[in-house]
Structure formats: C-alpha cells, structure tokens
C-alpha cells in the first residue's frame, strides 16, 4: 500500500498545498489505492518538504519525483500518448506552477490583508494548531520568501507575477477539454493542485478573483475536483 504524507485539508480541498494536492489528484486519476496521512511538521520529510510517499518501505519526496516513480513502477499509461512537444509543454507548465506557488503562499502568510483570515481558518479547521505555532511558521515563511525573492516585492508587484502565470494557464486550457485534449494527463493533476487551492480558497485574494473570471479555469478545476473526490481514499477507481 502506498502512503501519501502531505499537509492537511482546508476549505474542503484535500490538501491546502498545491504540491500535495497534485500528488493526491494524480493517484486518484490513475486509480492507485493509497493511504493518506496529514502532517503539519515537515522536518522529518525528505529535504524537509511535503509531500512524500512511502511505498514498499521506500520513501520518495518531491511531487515530480513521486509521479515519475509511480509511472515507472506501476507501468501507468496516463502520459503514454504524449509526444515530445506535449511533454515539453507539460514541463513548462510545471515550472510555471513553481512560480505561482510562491505568490499563493505570499498571499496566505505574508500579506497583512489576508493573513488574519487565513490564520483564523487554520485554527478553526485544525484545533490542534496554536497561535504560537502559526507565528513560528509565519516567521519561517518570511525567511523563505526573502531568500527566494518574492518577500522583497510589494504585494501588488507580487500579485502581478501570479496573475501573469494564471493568464498563461487560462490561455493554454482549451474550452471543454484538458491541456492535451479530451483526457486528463499528469500535468492536469498539477494544474488542479494549484487552481483548486485558489478557487476553493474562501478568502478574496487577487488570485481568487482572477480565477473566478476565467470560466475555463473554473471548469477544469471543478471537473477534476469531481473526479478525484468521487472515491474514498484508499479505494482504487477502475
């Protein structure tokens, strides 16, 4: 049995981090059974980051490495029909989502306009958390933002980066389809991981407002959300 370790849910989304939700969605799309465990403390994770999986005693971290491992080990065909150009596009989208991650995180932990509502939601949905613990997590994130660079931006300048990323995604996703056609591939799981954490986020950030105005982003998100949330965790979909 595969066990996925990732951050807890928030606002009805299985994982409030885009990378963990990406792996969750991938596992559901390919129908692999798995157990699911939530962690707040990532210090024991590979590279100190979530998500990671444990499979037959082997621990694998990093969402892209996890997906590549699962495709290889279980001979999954979700991306088998993709050509070289499509695989290149998938990689470019994945790297774009890496940029979007920092702006999403900034909107939660750094922006003083939205931090109080985010803190209140975490405390409400996860009573084991404490004000002190969240303050330490926030201080840690401030350090990350500074060294990554997004923490040196004024809020509106930071959001311009994220809105540009979302604009590209909105242009890439066809109306009524997925990135590479009629069926979702692994890159669609990645996009869902991030867009769901914006669309279902119950705080009106500029990112959420942008997504709400792009019907194809909302449709893509809702279609995949219905699919990946249909079966109970641990039950394979055939």
N, C-alpha and C positions, 0 to 999 in steps of 0.2 A: 504493500500500500504506500502510495506517495503521500507525504505530509507537507502541506504548504504552510509556512510561517510568514505572517505579514501583519501589518498594522490593523487595528480594529475598524469596525464599520462607523459610518457617520451619515446622517440624513438618508438612511435607507440604502446606502451603497455598501457593498460587501467589504470594501477596504477604502479608507479615506486617503490612500496614497495611490497615485497613478500607476506606479510600477507593480505594486502588489495586485491591484485590480486587473492589470494587464495579464498577469500570470493566471489569476483566478478565471478570467474570461477565456483564456486560451485552453485551460484544462476542461472547461465546460464545452467549448466548441468542438474539441476533438473527442470528447466522451471518455476521458480517462478518469477512473474513480480516484478520489483523494480525500484525505482528512484535512481539516483546516484548523489551525491554531493561531490565535491573535496574540501579539506581543506589543508592549509599549517600549520596552528596553531592547535596543538593537545591539547592545555591547557584546553579546555572545555570538552574534551573527557573523558570517564571513565578511571581512572588511568592515565590520561594524555597521552593516547596512541590511535593510529588509527590502524585498522578500528573499527567502531562500527555501529550498526544499530538501527533504531527506527522503531518499529512495533506496531501498535495499541497503541501508547503512551508509550510503554515500551522501554527503552534503554538498549541495551546489547553490551558489549565490549568484546574484545579478540576473535581472529578468531576461535579458537577451541570451545569456549563457544557459539559463534554465530551459528556455524554449528550444534552443538548438540541441541541448542534451535530450530533451523529451522526443523531439522529432527523430533524432538519430536512434535512440534506444528502442523506441516503440514503433519505428517504421511508419510514422504518421505522414499522411498524404495531403495535409491541408494546404501546403505550398507547392505541391508537386507539379502543377500545371503552369507555374510561373516561369517566364523566360528571363533572360539576363537583364533586359531593360526594366522589367517589372520588379525584379529583385533589387536592382539599383534604386528604384523609386521607393521601395519599402525601407531600404536603409536610410535614404534621405529623410523620409517621414519620421523614422525612429529618432534620428539626430535632431530634427526639429522639435520633437516632443521632449527631448532632453533640455532644450532651451526653454520651452513652455513650462516645464516643471518648476524652474526657479521663480518664474513670475507668479505661478499659482501659490507656491509656498510663501513668497513675499506677501501676497495678499492676505494670507491667513495669520502669519506670525509677526510680520513687520509693520504693516500699515495700521496706524493707530485708529483709523476709522472703522476697521473691520475686526481688529483683534479682540475687543471685548465680547462681541457676539460669537466669535469662534471659540474663545475660552469658555463662555457660558454653555455652548453646545457640547463641548467635550466633557465638562463637569456634569452636565445633565444626563448625557447618554452613558457615561462611564464613571460611576460614583467612586470607583477605586482611585481615581486621579485626585490630586490635591493642587491647591493654588501654588504651593511651594514647588511642587514637581513641574508644573507647567511653566513657572517663572524660570526655572533652570533650563528647561527645554527651549524656551524662547531665547534666553541668553546664548545658548549653544548655537541656535539657528542664526542669530545675529552675527556670530563669528563666521559661520559658513558663508553667509551672504557677503560679508566683507571680502573674504578671500576669493570667492567666486567672481565677485564684481557687482552683482545685482544690488547688494546692500549699499553701494555708493551712488545709486540712482535716486533721484527724486521720484515719488510714487508715480506721477503721471508719465515720466520717461520710462519707468519700468513697465508700466502697462502698455505703452506703445510697442514694446518688444513683443509682449504676449499677444496683443491684438493683431500684429503683423503675422505671427505664427498661426493664429486661428484663421486669419484671412486666407492663407495658403491652403489650409486644410479644407476650408469651405469651397475653394475653387477646385480642389482635387477630387472631392467625393461627388460622384455622379448622382443626379436626382433619381431616387428609387433604386439605387444599387450600392455596391460596396466599392472599395478603392480599385480593385482589379476585376470588377464585373459582378455577376449575379450572386456569387457565393463569397462569404467572408473568408479571409485568409488571416495569417497571424498578425499582419500589420493592422487589420481592423480591430483585433483584440487590443492592440496597443493604443489605437486612437480612442476606443471605448474607455480604456482605463483612465484617460485624462479628461475626455469630454464629459463622461458621467460624473466625475468629481467636480465639474463646473456646473453642468446642467441641474443636477440634483442638490447642489450646494444651496442651502437656504439662507444665503446672505447675498445681497445685491451688489456684487463687485462689478467693475467694468468688464471683466471676462465673462461673467454670467450674462450680463446684458447683451454682449456681443453674440454669444451663442444663441440666446433666445430669439435674436433677429435673423438667424440663418436656418431656415426650415430643413435644409438637407443635413446639417449637423445634428439637429434635434431628432430627425427621423432615423439617422444612422445610430444615434445613441439609444433611442427607445427600442428600435428593432433588436439590437444586440442585447439590451437590458432584459427584454422579454425572453430572449433565447437563453441567456446564461443564468437567469434566475429561475428558470422553469423547474429544474430538477433539484431535489435535496442534495446538499453537499455529501459526497461520498457515493453517490449513485451515478453510474455511467449512463450517458444518453447514447442510444443507438440509432 
